[in-house]
Amino acid sequence: MTLSSGIAAAVVAVLALWMLGAYNRVVALRTPIIAAWGHIDGLLQARDQTLAALLAVVEPALAEERAALEALHLARSSVRRAADAVRPRPANVESVQVLARAEAALAPALARMIALAEQHPEVRESTAVAQSTTALRELGLRWQFARQVFNDAGAVYNAAVAQFPTRLLSGLFHFGRAGQL
């Protein structure tokens, strides 16, 4: 073995070890995103169940507000579909963006339905409605915290993927940007 072939082999070995280390680092940074998504997914499911219980109580009394109820049902189903798309790959930017848009559409529909419920005394005085709206407020606070944890994990991942020389591996290993909620 000549000196030049030995140097070439050493350079190849260093590059291979660097690639392996960079790959492992980026893959390890996906773990907090997946863990944060698990918490968000649980909150989304709990909120969906709470909304279903609230709608079961409110719908008969708000029958004349069909448009508001339909908007809420549509927004709920959009969030469920978007969450189902995120579940297999929580670091996928496109599916996370769809979920963020669905969440943004749900907020005004829910606020409108709650405001309408407050205008009807028989609904406003219901203990089931009070419990559901309290649970929704608590879930909303927990959602904000979980979303921040998810976004922070995604920001760390995105910084690692965009950093030179790891950025050179992004195309090779399909390391895309993580989405933000």
C-alpha positions in Angstrom: 0.0 0.0 0.0 1.5 3.3 -1.0 1.4 6.5 1.0 -1.2 8.2 -1.4 -3.5 5.2 -1.3 -3.2 5.1 2.5 -4.1 8.8 2.8 -7.0 8.3 0.4 -8.3 5.4 2.5 -8.0 7.6 5.7 -9.9 10.4 4.0 -12.6 8.1 2.9 -12.8 6.6 6.4 -13.0 10.0 8.0 -15.8 11.0 5.6 -17.7 7.8 6.2 -17.5 8.3 10.0 -18.5 11.9 9.7 -21.5 10.9 7.5 -22.5 8.2 10.0 -22.3 10.7 12.9 -24.2 13.4 11.1 -26.9 10.9 10.0 -27.2 9.6 13.6 -27.4 13.1 15.0 -30.2 14.2 12.6 -32.1 10.9 13.2 -31.8 11.4 17.0 -33.2 14.9 16.7 -36.4 13.4 15.2 -37.0 11.6 18.5 -38.1 14.7 20.4 -40.4 15.7 17.5 -42.0 12.2 17.7 -42.4 12.4 21.5 -43.9 15.9 21.3 -46.3 14.7 18.6 -47.5 11.9 20.8 -48.5 14.4 23.4 -50.2 16.7 20.8 -52.0 13.7 19.3 -53.4 12.7 22.7 -54.6 16.3 23.3 -56.2 16.4 19.9 -58.1 13.1 20.6 -59.2 14.3 24.0 -60.4 17.6 22.5 -62.3 15.8 19.8 -64.0 13.6 22.4 -64.9 16.6 24.5 -66.2 18.4 21.4 -68.3 15.4 20.5 -69.8 15.4 24.0 -70.5 19.1 23.9 -72.1 18.9 20.5 -74.4 16.1 21.6 -75.7 18.4 24.3 -75.8 21.6 22.3 -77.1 20.5 18.9 -80.7 20.0 19.9 -81.0 23.4 21.5 -79.1 25.1 18.7 -81.0 23.5 15.8 -81.7 26.9 14.2 -77.9 27.6 14.1 -77.3 24.8 11.6 -74.6 26.8 9.7 -72.5 27.3 12.8 -72.8 23.7 13.8 -71.9 22.5 10.3 -68.9 24.7 10.3 -67.7 23.2 13.5 -68.3 19.6 12.3 -66.4 20.4 9.1 -63.5 22.0 11.0 -63.4 19.0 13.4 -63.3 16.5 10.6 -60.5 18.6 8.9 -58.4 18.5 12.1 -59.0 14.7 12.4 -57.9 14.1 8.8 -54.9 16.3 9.2 -53.8 14.6 12.4 -54.2 11.2 10.7 -51.8 12.4 8.0 -49.3 13.7 10.5 -49.3 10.6 12.7 -47.1 8.4 10.6 -44.5 11.1 10.0 -44.6 14.0 12.5 -41.6 15.7 11.0 -43.2 16.1 7.6 -43.5 19.8 6.9 -46.5 19.6 4.4 -48.7 17.5 6.7 -47.9 19.6 9.7 -48.8 22.8 7.8 -52.2 21.2 6.8 -52.8 20.5 10.5 -51.9 24.1 11.4 -54.4 25.4 8.9 -57.1 23.0 10.1 -56.4 24.2 13.7 -56.7 27.8 12.6 -60.1 27.1 11.0 -61.4 25.2 14.1 -60.7 28.0 16.5 -63.3 30.5 15.1 -65.9 27.8 14.5 -65.6 26.7 18.1 -65.7 30.2 19.5 -68.8 30.9 17.5 -70.6 27.8 18.7 -69.7 28.6 22.3 -70.9 32.2 21.9 -74.2 30.9 20.5 -74.5 28.4 23.4 -74.0 31.3 25.8 -77.0 33.1 24.3 -79.4 30.2 25.1 -80.3 30.0 28.8 -81.1 26.3 28.7 -77.7 25.5 27.2 -75.8 28.0 29.3 -77.2 26.5 32.5 -76.4 22.9 31.6 -73.7 21.3 33.8 -72.6 19.2 30.9 -71.9 22.3 28.8 -70.1 24.0 31.6 -67.9 20.9 32.2 -67.2 20.6 28.5 -66.3 24.2 28.0 -64.0 24.1 31.1 -62.3 21.0 29.7 -61.9 22.7 26.3 -60.2 25.7 28.0 -57.9 23.5 29.9 -57.1 21.4 26.8 -56.4 24.7 25.0 -53.8 25.7 27.6 -52.2 22.3 27.4 -52.3 22.5 23.6 -50.4 25.8 23.6 -47.6 24.3 25.7 -47.4 21.1 23.7 -47.4 23.0 20.5 -44.4 25.1 21.8 -42.5 21.9 22.7 -43.2 20.5 19.3 -42.1 23.7 17.5 -38.9 23.9 19.6 -38.0 20.3 18.8 -38.7 21.1 15.1 -36.5 24.2 15.2 -33.6 22.3 16.7 -34.0 19.6 14.0 -34.3 22.2 11.2 -31.2 24.0 12.4 -29.2 20.7 12.4 -30.5 19.9 8.9 -29.6 23.4 7.5 -26.2 23.4 9.1 -23.2 23.0 6.8 -21.9 20.3 6.2 -24.9 18.3 7.3 -26.9 20.1 4.7 -24.9 18.2 2.1 -26.5 15.0 3.4 -30.1 16.3 3.4 -30.8 15.3 -0.2 -29.0 12.0 0.1 -30.9 10.9 3.2 -34.1 12.8 2.5 -33.8 15.0 5.6 -36.5 17.6 4.9 -37.5 20.5 7.2 -39.8 19.7 10.1 -43.1 21.6 10.2 -44.2 24.1 12.8 -47.6 24.3 14.3 
